[in-house]
Amino acid sequence: MARRTSVNRTRSTRRTPAAIKLSTKEGPVATSWVGLRWMRYFESHADPHTVAMGITLARQSVVRRLDIGHGSITALLHGRGEPKRTVTLAVATYDHEFWERLTRSMADQSLFAAKLLAGDLPRDVEDLFAPMGIRLFPSEPDDVKLRVKGPQHDIEDLVSPDVCCVAAIIAERLDSDPFLLFHLRGIPEDEFRERLRQRRALAGAASGLAPAYAPKPIEAAQTPAQPLETLLDDFWSGGEGLDDFETPLARPQVSHALLRRLGPSPFHVGKFPLVGLLATCYDTISESAIRGGAEPQLDEAENPADPDDV
């Protein structure tokens, strides 16, 4: 069983600007299964009126500060004519041994691991947590420790409108950043992905899988390099070894291997995902190279007829 760990908040906290509110003025708070699944806990532990009041607060400029750290979410609420109050949502974090076991289990499932490395959180991700007696999403009443503290009250373990307000904002964040859940549970997203990549590499080596592209080594490259001053006369020549360099004109066993390894682009400007654009470019160039064996045909204007044929 994983244990709750204490974390240095100064290095593991995401801080967002003031005046935080939902981006939508009406309709559902979350649209992804991750956001909806998170919000289900608070909807099941409060009456609909309380949840509705919390969502109304979340659409106003009530949340002045929001800190999302390992194991806790802390928000400062201050509406017009209302006293300041601090809302804290605390969840259990999981230790190093747990994340090692989890990534080992995930690495054994190729499709599952590929989705995670591509930034997609599969719906059945909870199936990997269950055998370890762990829940990714809160479900039981004591899975989230709640506290609302103001100048005249200090309320614990009650799903109030203020709590639903903060929960709704987190649900919307999960739509675009589902790995925020892993951050809450004690591991940064980058660290989780790197562990999973390492496990996938080890699994591939153990099973004898071939890499996506393994070029033939050039013999000249395996010999010790000579001093530069002895090579001045032919420094810029390619050398005979260049003829042995192979560039296979065949489709790789794994498409877009480099893009899969790098994961989604960190750039969010533009209407078309950068990874998708690069994948399209790679496919177009590859197809052109594979078909490039034939000499291009010239147009009649560029290849005038022979006078003897006229």
HELIX and SHEET records of a PDB file:
HELIX    1   1 TRP A   33  SER A   44  1                                  12    
HELIX    2   2 PRO A   48  ALA A   58  1                                  11    
HELIX    3   3 HIS A   96  ALA A  107  1                                  12    
HELIX    4   4 SER A  110  LEU A  117  1                                   8    
HELIX    5   5 ARG A  123  VAL A  125  5                                   3    
HELIX    6   6 GLU A  126  PHE A  129  1                                   4    
HELIX    7   7 ALA A  130  MET A  132  5                                   3    
HELIX    8   8 PRO A  141  ASP A  143  5                                   3    
HELIX    9   9 PRO A  161  SER A  176  1                                  16    
HELIX   10  10 LEU A  180  LEU A  184  1                                   5    
HELIX   11  11 GLU A  189  ALA A  206  1                                  18    
HELIX   12  12 GLU A  219  GLN A  222  1                                   4    
HELIX   13  13 LEU A  228  LEU A  231  5                                   4    
HELIX   14  14 GLU A  240  ASP A  244  5                                   5    
HELIX   15  15 ALA A  257  LEU A  262  1                                   6    
HELIX   16  16 LEU A  274  ILE A  290  1                                  17    
HELIX   17  17 ARG A  291  GLY A  293  5                                   3    
HELIX   18  18 PRO A  307  ASP A  309  5                                   3    
SHEET    1   A 6 ARG A  14  THR A  16  0                                        
SHEET    2   A 6 VAL A  63  GLY A  69 -1                                        
SHEET    3   A 6 SER A  72  LEU A  77 -1                                        
SHEET    4   A 6 ARG A  85  ALA A  90 -1                                        
SHEET    5   A 6 LYS A 145  LYS A 149 -1                                        
SHEET    6   A 6 ASP A 154  GLU A 156 -1                                        
END                                                                             
